[in-house]
């Protein structure tokens, strides 16, 4: 048996709403990446956030792992300030809130595509699937 890792490439297919594909394509273009490379990179980046059953980070030495349960707000503040320079409290709050809105939208998209959450106008908003209230 060879000790070399398997580097053969194979296709992976997924189905997403057309608006999501358009957003991914736009973001991939901004990063000068193909759509395939963008999706592969984002999946790998997302996997770094998962933990094992014992609560330890699978990426030993990962900087994000130094703040278990933390939300990385300090890093986000530094990132915004490095991009945009000095900001007032209100402008900084707006910049960080915009990020929260995007993250919430992405989370809701994921939860709805997994049939874990749905939007119901009749019930007044987002509800858990199988919730028997």
Secondary structure, 3 states (H helix, E strand, C coil): CCCCCCCCCCCCCCCCCHHHHHHHHHHHHHCCCCHHHHHHHHHHHHHCCCECCCCCECCCCCHHHHCCCCCCHHHHHHHHHHHHCCCCHHHHHHHHHHHHHHHHHHHHHHHHHCCCEEEECCCCEEEECCCCC
